[in-house]
Amino acid sequence: MWELALANFRGRPARSALSVGSIALGVGLILLFAGLASGEIRERAERDQRVKAEILVYPSEGATFGVLGLPLSLPVSYEASLRQIEGVREVTPVGYFVEEGVGGTGFRAIEGIDFASYARLSDLRIIAGRAMVAEDEALADLSHMRAHRLALGDRISVGGRSFRLVGIYSPEMGARVKVPLRAVQKLRGAPERCSFFLIKCVNPEAEQEVAERLNRRFPELRVVFTGELPRLYRQSIPALDVFLSVLVGVASLIAGLSVFVAMYAAVTERTHEIGVLRSLGAHRRWIVKMIMQEALGMGLVGAVAGILLSSFVGKLLMRATTLSFRLEWRWILMAALTGIGSGLAGAFFPALQAARMDPVVALSKTR
């Protein structure tokens, strides 16, 4: 039966290509948006985990920690009290906000840091240039410098204010661009405030005990482990899952309608052929199976093409921009099932129509 399906593909290449292309487009769009969202969230979480802090604390009321930023609402004066907690080795305040990416592509996280305490906590080091001294100076990692073709001494815009790049830091962690905390406080109109504190424990394996002490001493703060950051980042974009669900629905509709039109036209054109098959003893169930098998073939080819298309476009975007793209198996599986399922759904009615043909009437039709 597969030979017959392949013969029909070759006999109607334009219509088959249109159906396969529609399925590939739907699958590719799902995976492209899902891959970009997952890539950005995963990359941000991994960079934060490289800071080597075990615990992060921020206000428990009126703020949601996430990839979209956090207001500067936590008094910096908490630092002295946090350092007194048993098991705490180092504490550093961070001012964190997100702005539009360079050239209007994506977004860019900015961190305001106290360089001395941040470097002690994270083992950050300057590999070119020097550390920040003035409020209008900034640091960037090597990837950011290369992606935007920047050099030491260049001016960059942060929060609408001009900063001069004075150093390149390593390892790459946290936000790619770092400026003095006091500069972020002025930009956001929040003197003596920060977004959160990063805490490094004396014994990383005792982070649970330290977290419990922090919760008892500071009930007004939320204490989270840096290992929880991927989940927190995803929760910070509640509309993401809704958007992807809508995208899956739209892609399914487009692919299903395309296959329906193609298969309906194919059944109409093959009336005489179907009549011959019925007169030779082909059962209705066999006819349905033949049509559905064609749709399954188009769905499989379209799904594979969509996966390859999304991977290719995602890699191009990563090379041309600072966006991160990462495909997860659950999205690949969902997108593939969506493409195949929409193809089968679109072919089901034409298959039933073909199976219900009267052999005598069908044979009376001319090709």
Secondary structure, 3 states (H helix, E strand, C coil): CHHHHHHHHHHCHHHHHHHHHHHHHHHHHHHHHHHHHHHHHHHHHHHHHCCCCCEEEEECCCCCCCCCCCCCCEECCHHHHHHCCCCEEEEEEEEEEEEECHHHCCEEEEEEECHHHHHHHHCCEEEEECCCCCCCEEEEEHHHHHHCCCCCCCEEEECCEEEEEEEEEECCCCCCEEEEHHHHHHHHCCCCEECEEEEEECCHHHHHHHHHHHHHHCCCEEEEEHHHHHHHHHHCCCHHHHHHHHHHHHHHHHHHHHHHHHHHHHHHHCHHHHHHHHHCCCCHHHHHHHHHHHHHHHHHHHHHHHHHHHHHHHHHHHHHCCCCCCCCHHHHHHHHHHHHHHHHHHHHHHHHHHHCCCHHHHHHCCC
